[in-house]
Amino acid sequence: MNLWLGKLSKTPPVTLRTPAETARFELESFFPHTPFDLYEQTDMGDAYQIVPGNDGFFSITGGSTGLLYGAYRLIMDTLCGKALSGTVTSEPKYSLRMINCWDNADGDIERGYAGRSLFFRNGRLEYSTERIQTLGRLLASVGLNVLCINNVNVHYPAQLLLEDYLPDLAALADLFRPFGVRLMVSVDFSQPMRHGISTADPLDPAVQAWWKETAGRVYAAVPDLAGFLVKADSEGRPGPFTYGRNHAEGANMLADALKPFGGVVVWRCFVYNCRQDWRDTKTDRPKAAWEHYAFLDGEFAENVILQVKHGPFDFQVREPLSPLLLGMKKTKLAMELQLAQEYTGHQIDLYTMIPMWKELYEELPADNIMSIAAVSNLGDDENYTGHPLAAVNLYTYGLLAWNPDVNAEEAVARWCRMTYDFTDDQEQTLVSLLLSSRRTYEKYTAPLGIGWMITPHEHYGPNPSGYEYDLWGTYHKADRNAVGINRTHSGTGYLDQYPEDFRRKYEDPAVCPDLFLLFYHRLPYDYRMRDGRTLIQRIYDDHFEGLEETRVMADRLLALPFPEPDASVIRDRMNQQLYSAREWCDIINTFFHRLSGAPDAHGRTIYD
Ligand code: GCV
């Protein structure tokens, strides 16, 4: 196994009970000849301080989880060849650093690209204890501390809350607890209706009583459950709208039920009309979240966190930061990222996400949000992430969740060093391929922020008009003259949802960064870009470059001495990516060439 902790030899025993015990175990097995002290100081929580002494001796002070995070920090610094040179103190930026699994009770994973569920089989919680421990250790090693184990699209029967299943949930929580990982479960808003109540109206006393009683039962079994995750009134899921209630009324009702137990309601803001008529030019899907939530700012209970996808659409390769993340100052917010490569190559194509996340933080003051979540890219494949190199996304996400100021290049380099025994040159090659992979993918897929030219539903491979006459509100409106949607004040008004300084950067195509041009503007193919190229030429150039970069990437990547079984998996997936990149390049270029009739300035082949 070449996950980053593969070089630790001993697996922690199941008898460990607390993170502090795990810290001691990990340190004793990693530094068998070095004396150390651990000082547990409850009020420090996740924070730690490491103090080096003479002859290699060191001491760590922290809360129980802080000791564990300090232990991993020391071990991983050592694995990376970085000796401790003085006192180190660290505390996480966000208290909840979450992974959301979209695992179904039958073992299937929605948008899963690494095999089947690590937790569920045949409708029950059923797993390999060893793999759960490895997962707990991986999450803890990068400071992740909340794991939501089931899909936000909660499939019936949503049994996790039921009497019969609670002992199983409790047993799973016991396995994660020594790694400081608390479980969370996704719940279905209409659940009371499956238990003899005729409504799920959040203001109905019978509904409120049912949730309170249920919360009591669940917390009796798992006292440290982090809380409930909810997808409501979204893509067909039930929610408060059915009863004429708003989302603060819905979320606060659940929050009230969890409050006595210290639990939180993480309420997703992915709400839009998924049955839009493509003929309707008034509705602009990216506006939806703001319209549903902004007016409720300040109305949510203390223990409600609104979880907002990082962009206003849905995890496309390039989207602006969601306006909710800038505008809801009186509400607790979590930003939602997606490690699962739903639109970014299905863990077949190489796609390292940290450069993209760092761009988000250029717009997002880190203090605007109080938690962070990411949709899991994990499954029961031997290497856990399908593509062995996709593990870099889980690792770097943990580092970013701890400290958004993390340096992207250093984070990727650390992962490479801990995972493979490469020479410095080989490591440098891998780091640079990983760091450039997102931009390469972006070049050969949909151009300049437009998104959505992907095969519908499956979301792999090109289909430029696959979503164009569909219900999902994701249109590019390419015709023979122009492409894109005007989302400025003179268009759909989406940009009006942002603060003034943000708007100014994007509202004029002459200043709008190229990579967002077609997200915000509708422009003719002969539009002159700042570098003198026409828009259509820029589209052609990016696609030819993206394909060429993929070919070079394949040569360089496949020359690296990956061990088996990684080598074979990487080779197979790289070949699939090469095929896919060529399809994307040719299909997108042909699509725009047929519409515009504009020749390529360099006379390269475009298939008509
Ligand atoms: C879990 C997109 C995905 C769905 C996912 C949804 C969500 O629409 O395609 O699979 O559902 O986002 O985030 O809720």
Residues whose N, C-alpha, C, O or C-beta is under 5 A from the ligand:
A	BS01	GCV	E110 N153
